[in-house]
Amino acid sequence: MVNLGQVASQTLESMLAINAVTCTPVLRPLISTDKNDIIAIAKQIDTFDLAVQPFEDCCTIFAPSRPKTKPKLQKVEDFEKALDVQGLMERALEGMKMEKVGRETYENKEMEKTFADLL
């Protein structure tokens, strides 16, 4: 539940910086909605109680205590260029294990036999 300017990531400057460094579409369907209206919608669709739970999430764990509300686009782009994105991707994919899941697995064949015996 975020509306324009309510949190650091939703200032116009922050949205410009976020949009500049990602090719992933960022949807902001409530951006122009008043905070009280957002709360009313959350209550209506039964998500308000979940949204106000005191659990830590990635925002509270990794966010700085004083986030930038007016990030400089050039600085954001410079920091991104300094990242070894290719190396990060290669390390993330190392050790990845792929398994085919489908009707042909051993467990499925055994279950089919069990159910066939029951019929």
C-alpha positions as a Markdown table, in Angstrom:
| # | Residue | x | y | z |
|---|---|---|---|---|
| 1 | Met | 0.0 | 0.0 | 0.0 |
| 2 | Val | 2.0 | 3.0 | -1.2 |
| 3 | Asn | 0.9 | 6.2 | -2.7 |
| 4 | Leu | 2.9 | 9.1 | -4.2 |
| 5 | Gly | 5.5 | 10.5 | -1.9 |
| 6 | Gln | 4.5 | 8.4 | 1.1 |
| 7 | Val | 7.8 | 6.5 | 1.3 |
| 8 | Ala | 11.2 | 7.2 | -0.2 |
| 9 | Ser | 10.8 | 4.8 | -3.1 |
| 10 | Gln | 7.7 | 6.6 | -4.2 |
| 11 | Thr | 9.0 | 10.1 | -4.6 |
| 12 | Leu | 9.1 | 11.3 | -8.2 |
| 13 | Glu | 12.9 | 11.4 | -8.1 |
| 14 | Ser | 13.1 | 7.8 | -6.8 |
| 15 | Met | 10.6 | 6.5 | -9.4 |
| 16 | Leu | 12.7 | 8.1 | -12.1 |
| 17 | Ala | 15.9 | 6.5 | -10.8 |
| 18 | Ile | 14.1 | 3.1 | -10.4 |
| 19 | Asn | 12.7 | 3.2 | -13.9 |
| 20 | Ala | 16.0 | 4.2 | -15.4 |
| 21 | Val | 17.9 | 1.2 | -14.1 |
| 22 | Thr | 15.4 | -1.6 | -14.7 |
| 23 | Cys | 13.8 | -3.0 | -17.7 |
| 24 | Thr | 11.2 | -4.8 | -15.5 |
| 25 | Pro | 7.8 | -3.0 | -15.6 |
| 26 | Val | 7.0 | -1.4 | -12.3 |
| 27 | Leu | 3.2 | -1.2 | -11.8 |
| 28 | Arg | 1.9 | 1.4 | -9.4 |
| 29 | Pro | -1.9 | 1.1 | -9.5 |
| 30 | Leu | -2.5 | 3.1 | -6.3 |
| 31 | Ile | 0.1 | 5.8 | -6.9 |
| 32 | Ser | -2.5 | 8.6 | -7.1 |
| 33 | Thr | -4.8 | 7.2 | -4.5 |
| 34 | Asp | -5.2 | 8.9 | -1.1 |
| 35 | Lys | -3.7 | 6.9 | 1.9 |
| 36 | Asn | -7.1 | 6.7 | 3.6 |
| 37 | Asp | -8.7 | 5.3 | 0.5 |
| 38 | Ile | -6.0 | 2.7 | 0.1 |
| 39 | Ile | -6.6 | 1.6 | 3.7 |
| 40 | Ala | -10.3 | 1.4 | 3.0 |
| 41 | Ile | -9.6 | -0.8 | -0.1 |
| 42 | Ala | -7.3 | -3.0 | 1.9 |
| 43 | Lys | -10.0 | -3.5 | 4.5 |
| 44 | Gln | -12.6 | -4.2 | 1.8 |
| 45 | Ile | -10.4 | -6.9 | 0.2 |
| 46 | Asp | -9.3 | -8.3 | 3.5 |
| 47 | Thr | -5.6 | -7.5 | 3.2 |
| 48 | Phe | -5.3 | -4.8 | 5.8 |
| 49 | Asp | -4.6 | -7.0 | 8.8 |
| 50 | Leu | -1.9 | -8.8 | 6.9 |
| 51 | Ala | -0.3 | -5.5 | 5.8 |
| 52 | Val | 0.1 | -4.2 | 9.3 |
| 53 | Gln | 1.6 | -7.3 | 10.8 |
| 54 | Pro | 4.8 | -6.5 | 12.7 |
| 55 | Phe | 7.0 | -8.9 | 10.8 |
| 56 | Glu | 10.3 | -7.9 | 9.3 |
| 57 | Asp | 10.5 | -8.1 | 5.6 |
| 58 | Cys | 13.2 | -7.3 | 3.1 |
| 59 | Cys | 12.3 | -3.6 | 3.3 |
| 60 | Thr | 12.9 | -3.4 | 7.0 |
| 61 | Ile | 15.9 | -5.7 | 7.0 |
| 62 | Phe | 17.9 | -4.2 | 4.1 |
| 63 | Ala | 16.6 | -0.6 | 3.9 |
| 64 | Pro | 18.8 | 2.1 | 5.3 |
| 65 | Ser | 17.6 | 3.9 | 8.4 |
| 66 | Arg | 17.6 | 7.2 | 6.4 |
| 67 | Pro | 16.7 | 6.3 | 2.8 |
| 68 | Lys | 17.3 | 8.8 | 0.0 |
| 69 | Thr | 14.1 | 10.5 | -1.1 |
| 70 | Lys | 15.8 | 12.5 | -3.9 |
| 71 | Pro | 18.4 | 10.2 | -5.4 |
| 72 | Lys | 20.5 | 11.6 | -8.2 |
| 73 | Leu | 19.9 | 9.7 | -11.4 |
| 74 | Gln | 23.6 | 10.0 | -12.5 |
| 75 | Lys | 24.8 | 8.5 | -9.2 |
| 76 | Val | 22.4 | 5.6 | -9.5 |
| 77 | Glu | 23.6 | 4.9 | -13.0 |
| 78 | Asp | 27.2 | 5.1 | -11.9 |
| 79 | Phe | 26.7 | 2.7 | -9.1 |
| 80 | Glu | 24.9 | 0.3 | -11.4 |
| 81 | Lys | 27.8 | 0.4 | -13.9 |
| 82 | Ala | 30.2 | -0.5 | -11.1 |
| 83 | Leu | 28.4 | -3.8 | -10.5 |
| 84 | Asp | 29.8 | -7.0 | -12.0 |
| 85 | Val | 26.3 | -8.1 | -13.2 |
| 86 | Gln | 27.7 | -10.9 | -15.4 |
| 87 | Gly | 29.8 | -12.3 | -12.5 |
| 88 | Leu | 26.8 | -12.0 | -10.1 |
| 89 | Met | 24.6 | -13.9 | -12.6 |
| 90 | Glu | 27.2 | -16.6 | -13.1 |
| 91 | Arg | 27.7 | -17.1 | -9.4 |
| 92 | Ala | 23.9 | -17.2 | -8.9 |
| 93 | Leu | 23.6 | -19.9 | -11.6 |
| 94 | Glu | 26.5 | -22.0 | -10.3 |
| 95 | Gly | 25.3 | -25.2 | -8.8 |
| 96 | Met | 21.8 | -24.8 | -10.1 |
| 97 | Lys | 20.1 | -28.1 | -10.3 |
| 98 | Met | 17.3 | -28.8 | -12.8 |
| 99 | Glu | 14.9 | -31.6 | -12.4 |
| 100 | Lys | 12.2 | -32.7 | -14.7 |
| 101 | Val | 8.9 | -33.0 | -12.9 |
| 102 | Gly | 6.1 | -34.7 | -14.7 |
| 103 | Arg | 4.1 | -37.8 | -15.1 |
| 104 | Glu | 7.1 | -39.9 | -15.8 |
| 105 | Thr | 8.7 | -39.6 | -12.4 |
| 106 | Tyr | 9.2 | -42.8 | -10.3 |
| 107 | Glu | 6.9 | -41.6 | -7.6 |
| 108 | Asn | 4.1 | -41.0 | -10.0 |
| 109 | Lys | 4.5 | -44.4 | -11.6 |
| 110 | Glu | 4.3 | -46.0 | -8.1 |
| 111 | Met | 1.2 | -44.0 | -7.2 |
| 112 | Glu | -0.4 | -45.0 | -10.5 |
| 113 | Lys | 0.2 | -48.7 | -9.7 |
| 114 | Thr | -1.2 | -48.3 | -6.2 |
| 115 | Phe | -4.4 | -46.6 | -7.5 |
| 116 | Ala | -4.8 | -49.1 | -10.3 |
| 117 | Asp | -4.8 | -51.9 | -7.7 |
| 118 | Leu | -7.6 | -50.1 | -5.8 |
| 119 | Leu | -9.9 | -49.9 | -8.9 |
